[in-house]
Amino acid sequence: MLPLKTSDFENVTMLAVIEHIENVKGLLSECKRVLKDNGRLIITTPAKRAKPILDIFSKIYLVDDRMISQHKRYYTRKTLKSLLELYFKEVKVIPFQFGFNLLVVCNNKKL
């Protein structure tokens, strides 16, 4: 549990974080807990289709190999939406950068 008050934040932002987390469900549960009613969770993450490209880029030193090797998982639009719908009522998953990355906006309306 994070040392933060319940329902204390209007927004929680995770940019290129969720793919590095082992206990994603615990993290999402904490995000939901600290968000106010109608608060927003904003996430970006590489899409599953980006994995082979990131692997190649890391081999030719265009991206940091240490960061790519720390990715625990990659998501499709569908798998990410399904996961987040366990915690949030309104979930929008928007591909960007030719579908190689995903932007997610979740609203913390009460289920």
N, C-alpha and C positions, 0 to 999 in steps of 0.2 A: 504494500500500500504506500502510495506517495504521501509525503508529509504536507498535504494540502487539504484545505477545507472542502467539504462536500458542497456542490452547487455554487462554486465560487468564481467560475470563469465563463465568459461569454463565448470565447473561441479557444480551441486547442489546435495547434498546427504541427504536423509532422511531415517534413519534406525529406524524402528519401531516407526514411527511418524504418518503417514497418517491415521491410524486407530483411532487416538485420536482427529482428527480435525473435528470440526463441519462444517465449510465452506470449503470443499475440493475443490470445483471448484474455489473459490477465491485463495486458496493456489496454485493450479496448474497454474492458470493464472499468478500469480506473479512469479512462477518458470520460466515459459516461457518468461516472460518479462525480467528477469535479466540474462537469459542465452544468451551467444553469439550465432550467427549462427553456427550450428554444435556442439553446447555445449551439454552436456549430463546431464540428470536427472537420478539419481540412487536411487531406493527405495527398502526397504524391509518391509514386513508386514506379519502378520500371515494370513494364508489362512482360509477361512470359515470353512473348515473341522477341524481346530485346536481348534475352540471354545469349544466344549464339553471337550476336554482334558485340555485346559487351565482352564476351570471352575473347574474341578476335582483337578488339581494341586494347584489351589489357595485355595481350601478347606483343603488340607492337607499340606499347607505351603511350597510347592515346588517352587511356584512363588508368587510374591507380589499381594495379592488380590486387593489392591488399584489401581495398574496399570491395571489389567485385568478389573476391574469394570469401568474404564475410557474409554474403547474401545467403540467408537460410532458405528462402523460397521466392518464387515469382508467382504473380497472379495473372489470371485472365480477367477480363471485365466481369464475366459471370461469377467466377469464384470469389472475387473480392466483394462484389455486391452481396452475394449470398452470406458471406462471413459477417459483413457489417450489418446486414438486416437482422442478425441475431441480437444486436444491441441498439439499433437505431431504426426509427420508423421511416424516416425519409432519407434515402441514399441515392445520390446521383454519382455515377462513374462516367467520366468524360475522357476519352483517349486524346492525347495530344502528341506533338512531335512525330507525326506520321503513324501514330498508334504504338509507338515504342515506350511511351510513358502513360500513366493513368493519373488523373486528378479526381479526387473524391471529395464530395461535400455531403456531410451528414447533419441532419437536424436532430437535436435532442428532445423532440417532443415526447411526452410520456406515452409509453406503449399501451 
